[in-house]
Amino acid sequence: MKTPSAIPFGAILLIAAAACGSDHATDPDASSLGDGATAPDAGDPGADAAPPAEVVLVGAGDIAGSGPGAEITAALIRGIPGTVFTLGDNAYSSGTAAEFMTRFDPTWGTFKDRILFPTAGNHDYVTADASAYFAYFGAAAGDPTKGYYSADLGAWHVVVLNSNCSEVGGCNAGSPQEQWLRADLAAHPNVCTVAMWHHPLWNIGQHGDAGQMYPMMQALYAGGVDVVLAGHDHDYQRWTPMTPDGVPDPIRGVREFVVGTGGVGFYDFARSDPHVEVQDNQTYGVLELTLRATDYDWQFVPEPGATFTDSGTGTCHGGTTP
């Protein structure tokens, strides 16, 4: 078992490539590769190697259903070098082993060795304990009893949380996951940090705000986290940087992206919100993040022929909130 530190990226790569069906050894008393496992630095053959000046992190959520959307977005990722994340609901509609093998594997599974940051969604848990999800992704998905973990990617710290709170002992303040998160952030005061999970705290889509993630956002804000990624609603949303209470904060605020555009049919927006800077619910696509030591670029890469896109640059907060 490992504890909440952070496994350098090179170690995660070796583990993920070698153990497609094995457990991601992590627990809150471990390192940070899953509920507490953490990897060495990205691209490391040696733990002391300097991280690369720039790395790419690309992905989306709500991915592989019965239609052609997953192949459309998979083709986009094949043309973008870098590390891949998923934001949950990987194989529709019940996250079964058969759905992973017939819907996800022929599309996004073609670059499975690059998917170092998978995330579990509610559809993955339709299959008891998300067992097919954890079996498919193996070590990369973390401890199957938890499904939350962290690792370093270049100069950035990457935290994957499990927003299926009832499956992992809750997301409330004092829960095992929340305590692990605070310990992990304290142990990794990187200048730049990105966190991801499935259910967005802020959401103008039909599912609405996932209030259960408020204690997690409090911990992330206190830990100086820069970016949060989520899926669940089948659309794209970019929110202004905010405090956990939804107050704009251009200095220390967390910027949330909802990227439920991985390949399953779109949802209507349920409301408007002045803090949503960009939104779209008609375009399949992936979010490409270019991560550097003190800042980052984002670009929504749309399906061929689409006119919608989004891009910009952000500066990292630099560690823990004073």
N, C-alpha and C positions, 0 to 999 in steps of 0.2 A: 504494500500500500504506500501511496505517496501522500504528501501533505500540501497545504495551500501555499506553495511557492509558485513558480511558473516554469513549465517545461520549455526549454528552448525549441525553436521551430524545427531545427534539424532533427532533434530527437523525436518529435511528433511525426515528422515525415517518415523516419525509419519504422516507427511503430505502426503507423497507418498503412504503409506499404506492405509490411510483413505480416500483419495480423488482421486481415479483413473480417474475421469472425470472432476475434478475441475481445476481452473486456478492456476498456480504457481504464487503467489502474489509477483510481482516484478516490479520495474521500477527504472530508474537511480536515482531517488530521494528517493529510498526506502532502504531496508537493503541490501540484496544481494542474495536472493532466486530467481533468475530469473533476469531480467534486473536490479538487484540491490539487490536482497534478499540474505542474507547470513545466514547460519545455525549455531547452537552451535557446540561444538566439537564432533567428532565421538564417538559414543557409550555413549554419555553423559547421564545419567538421569539428571545430574545437570550441569549447565553451567560452574561451576568452577571445574568440575572433570578433572583430568589430562588426556590428550589424551593417547591412548594405545601406547605401544612402537613400534608396527608394525601393519600395516593394508595392505590389499590386494585390488587392483583395477584392474579389468580384463574386457576385451571386444574387440570389433572390429567394423568395419563399413561395409556397403554394404552387407546386411544380407539376407533377406528373399525373395527369388524368387520362381520360379516354380519347381526348382530342389531340391535335397536332402541336399544341402550344409548347410542350416540354421540348420537343425537337427544335422548334424555332429558337428558344432561348439557349438550348444546348449548343446550337450552331454558333450563336454569338460568343459564348464562353470559349469555344474551341479556337476562336480567333483572337482571344485576349490572354496572353501569358500571365501567370500569377497563381496565387492561392485562392481556392474557392470556398465560399460559405453557403449554407442553406439556412432558411429562416422558418423551417417547419412545414408540416403538411407536405411531406416529400412525395408520398405515393397515395393517390386517392383510390377509393374514398375511405378506406378503412385501415390503411397501413399494414396490409397483410404481406406475408412473404411472397405470395404470387404477384401482388401488385408491385412490389419492389422489383421483382425479376422481370415482369412483362411491361411495366410502364416507366419506372425510374431507370433501371439498369441499361436499357437500350438507348437512352437519351443522355441524361446527366451521368449515368454510370460509366460512360465512355471516357470520362476523365476522373474516375473515382479516386485515383491516386493523388489528385490535386485537392480533393475535398477534405481539408484538414479541420474545418469548423462546421460540422453539421449541427443542426438545432432540431429539437423535437417539437411537433405541433399537436394540437388536439386530435387531428385525424390519425396521426401516428399512434395515439393512445387508444383508438377504437379497438385495435388489437391489444389484448391484455398486456399491461406493463410495457407497451411499445416494444414488445419482444422482437418483432421483425425488424424494426428500425435499428435497435441495438445490435442485432445479429448482422444486419447488412453493413453497417458502418464500423462495427468492431471497436477497436481501441480508440478510434478518433472520436467516438460519441460519448466517452466518459463512462464512469461507473453506472451500470444499468439501473441501480437503485436510486440514482441521483440525476445524471444527465446534465450536470453543470460542471464547468471546468474552465481553465484558463491556460494561456501560453503566450510567449512573446513571438512577434512577427516583425522582423527588422527592429527598429527602435520602439515600436508600439507594443503595448500590452493588450491582448484580446481576451475578453471575458464572455463566455457563453453561459446563459442562465436558462433555467427550466421554468417557464411560466405556466406549466400544467401543475399548479401549486398543490392540489390535493393529492397528486401522485408522489410528492417528494417531501411531505411533512410541512407544507405551507410556505408562503412567501411573506408572512407577517414579520414585523420586527421581533427579533429574538428566535426566529425559526432557524433550523440548521443551515438552510441555504443563505439566509440573510447574514448570519454570523460568519459563515465561510466567506461571503462576498466582502464583508468589511475587513476580515483578516487578510484576504488575498490582495485587496487594494492597498492596505497598509504595508504589506510585504513587497509590493511592486509599485513604487512611486514614480513610474515612468512619466516623462513629460507628456506623452500622448497615450490615450487609452480609448478603445472602442468596445462597447458591449452589445450583445445581440440576444434576442429571444423571440418567441413567436407572437404573443398577444401584446399589441402596442398600448402603452399607457395613454397616449393621446391619439385619438382616432375619430375622424369624421365619417368613417364608413359605417355600414349597417350593423356591425358588431358593437360599435361604441367603445368608450374608454375602458381599458382593463385595469380597474382600480386596484386589483390585487397586487399590481406591480408598483404601487406607490412607495411602499417601504424600500423596495430595491432601488427606485429612482432616488430616494433620499440618500441611500448609501452611496450611490454612484455620484451624485452631485457633491456630497461631502468629500468623496475621494478624487474629485477633479476630473471626472470622465468627460470626454469631449463629444463623442458620437454614440448614439444608440440606433440599432437596426432592428426592425420587426416586420412581421408579415400579417397573416390572419385575414385581413380584409384584402380582397383581390383588386388592388389599385395601387397607385403610387402617391405618396404624400411626403412633402418636405416641410418640417416645422421650423419656426424660428427658434433659436437657442433660448431655453427657459429654465426656471427653477422647477423643483418637483411640484410646486403649487400652480404651475402654468403661468408664471409671471415672466415676461421677456427679460432676459439677462444677457446682454451682448458681451459681457466680460467673462462670466463663469458659467453661462447657461449650457445645457446639454442640447445638442441638435439631434432631433429624432427623424429618421427616415422610415416610412412604411413602404416595403417593396414586395407586395404580394402579387407580383407580375410574372411569376415564373412559368406559367403555362396553363392555368385553370381559368375558366370563364370569369368575367368581370362582375363586380358588384356596383350598384348605384351608391352614390354618396348620400348619407342620411341628413347631413346638416352642413352648414358652413362655419368657419371659424377664422377670425382675423389673424390668428397666429400661424395659419397654414400659408406658406409662401408659394408653394407650387403643388398642383394636384392634377392627376389624370387617371381615368378609368377605362381607357380604350386601347391601351398599347402594351403588348408583351415586351418585356425587356429585362435587363439586368443592371445593377448598380456597380459601377467600377470605382473603387477608391484607390487613389495613389497616395501612399503613406510615406512621409518623410520625417526627419528627426523632430521638427517643431511645427509642421503644418501638413495639410492634406488637400487634395483635389477630389471632387466627386463628379461623376458623369453618369447619367442614366443613358444606357445604350439601348436604343429601341430596335424592334424587329424591322427587317428590310421594308422599305416603302413608307414607314411611319414618319410623321412630321414632328411628333412630340419628342422633346428631349429636355434635359435639365443638367446644368453644370455649374461649378463654382469652386471656391477655395476657402478653407477655414484655417485658423491658427489655433494651436493647442494651448490649453490653460497652463500647463507646466507643473502639474502635481496636485497636491492636496489643497482644498479650499482653506484659506486662512481662518 
